[in-house]
Amino acid sequence: MKIWFLSLILAAGTINSLPLYADHYNDQSDQVLQWLEEGKVLPFESLMKRHKKRLEGRLLDLEIEEEGGRIIYELEILRADSIVYEIKIDAENGEWLTEEIDD
């Protein structure tokens, strides 16, 4: 499994409200940008709009990973109930895959 942090996606303005942390950059960020340009993954902004109600809260972490040939956005969100949830969304089609309490 490979994991890429989305610092370049954030820097490109996809999510303007999130801080950009330089330590999240790695060599694979270019791959994520390429997937976006090729239309292989949906921009995270479009998934935020699509799942707006379910993604309410404070976004703590956002990663993109490849699992078994599938590209997945993995999020950690702190909701109003003060619980952190780990959510996985298919990056190619926007399908909501899983939601669980983060340990």
N, C-alpha and C positions, 0 to 999 in steps of 0.2 A: 504494500500500500504506500502510495506517495501522497504527501500533504504539501500544499502550497499556500502560503499566506497571501492575502489579497492586497498587499500594500500598494502595488501599482494600480490596481483597480480603483482603490480608494483615492489615490493621487490623481487619477484620470477624471475624478468627479462623479463617479457612480454613486457614492454615498458621501455627500458633502458634510454631514454633521458629525462624522466620526474622525477622531484624531488619527494621524498617520504616524506610525512608529517605525523608525528606520530599522530597528532590529528584526522586524518581521520580513524584511526583504531577503529573498534568496534567489539563486540563479534560475529557479523554475517559474518565477513571476512572469517572465517573457512568454512562457508556454501558455499561461492563463490568458494573457492579452491576445495571443495568437488564436486561441479557441474562441474568444469573443469576436475577433475580426472575421473569422471563418463562419461564425454563426453556430459553432458546435455547442456552445453553452449560452444560456440566456443571461443578459446582464442582471446583476443582483437587484438593481433598482426595479426592474419589472416584476421580480418575484416579491419584493416588498409591497408593491401595489396590489398584486394578485392575492397575497395572503395577509393583507394589512391587519385585519382583525386578529388573526392568530399570531401575528408577530408583534403585538403590542408589548412594550416594555423597553428595557435598556439593553441594547446589543453590547455584550461583553467581549465576544470573540467571533470571528468569522474566518473560516478556512474552506478551501476547496480541496477535495481529495479524489483519487481514482481508486475505486474498489471493484475488482473483478470486471474491468472494462467499462464500468459506469462512473460518470463524473458526478460528484455530490457536493453540494454546499452543506457545511456543518456549522451550525450557529449555537452560541450559548446566549440565552436571553434571561435577564432578571425581570420577572414580572411583578406586578403590584402586590402579589401575595408573598413577596420576599423570597421566592424560590427560584433557583436557576434551572432552566430547562435546556436540554440539548435537543436540537431539532435538525433533522436531515431532510434536504429537499433535492430532488433530481435536478442537476444543473442544465440538462439538455431539454427537458420538457416541462419543468416546474412542478412536477408531481410531489406532493407532501408524502414523505416516506415514513418517518418516525418522529415521535416526541416522547421524551422521558425526562424524569428528574435527574439532574446531573449530580453525581455523588461528590 
